[in-house]
Amino acid sequence: MRLLTGAIRPYAWGSRTALAELRGEPTPSAHPEAELWFGAHPGDPATAAPENVSLLTVIDADPDVQLGAACVAEFGGRLPFLMKVLAAEEPLSLQAHPSSEQAREGFARENAAGIALNAPERNYRDDSHKPELVVALTEFEALAGFREPAETIELLRLLQVAELDPYLGMIAGEPDSQGLRALFTTWITLPEALLAKLVPAVLDGAVAYLGRGE
């Protein structure tokens, strides 16, 4: 058994205390610490004692011993999971993971195009589809998927926000998955100037709705 030191990922939504306290480091940390990775991901592998060498290097040196022959046969000598300890102080960004087939095709396509793995325009940094399992250690709220279009239409109407009327019309005119797709695509591509007006109006509408007790 070898002691692993995880790799810290300093995303803006992270905590300045949770992961630092877990590691016995001073708090608050200099930057938000969002994720602690214990794995062999090429982007940020853990380090293994006593040499403090990359876990990726340890596995590559003798995958049959480190992973077992069955794992090597199925996953090609790679650690088939990445354990992350998350400390979400703020809402996380939207996550959208590809299917296994999409991941393999996209990774191969971007490799063939010569796009560097760390390039900002890169979409597929490896060929994994990344199914996830979350085990909450403290209170944690997660949203998955979308409401049925009819429920979304009802909610938008109940909020009584005039700024939402054009978008309400968009989905009410096509109350199915295609209408929902069109609405979502529109929202995530709105210019900052429109978002600066829409988001406060929606927040005010939500507060007013809760105050009405409907």
Number of C-alpha atoms within 10 A of each C-alpha: 5 9 11 18 20 22 17 21 16 16 15 16 17 22 22 20 19 20 23 18 13 9 11 8 12 11 12 15 15 10 13 23 25 25 22 22 20 21 23 24 18 13 10 18 22 22 23 19 13 9 7 12 15 21 26 20 15 15 17 15 11 12 19 15 11 17 16 12 13 11 16 17 11 10 11 12 19 18 19 16 14 13 14 17 18 20 20 18 16 11 11 13 8 7 6 7 12 15 13 14 11 15 20 16 14 19 20 15 13 18 16 9 9 9 17 12 16 10 9 8 10 14 14 21 18 18 16 18 15 16 10 9 7 10 7 11 8 7 5 9 7 8 6 7 5 11 11 12 19 13 12 17 19 12 14 18 14 13 19 17 18 14 14 17 12 10 17 19 13 17 22 17 10 14 17 13 13 12 16 22 13 14 17 14 11 13 13 9 9 12 10 9 8 11 14 11 11 17 13 11 18 18 13 14 18 18 12 14 14 10 9 8 6 6
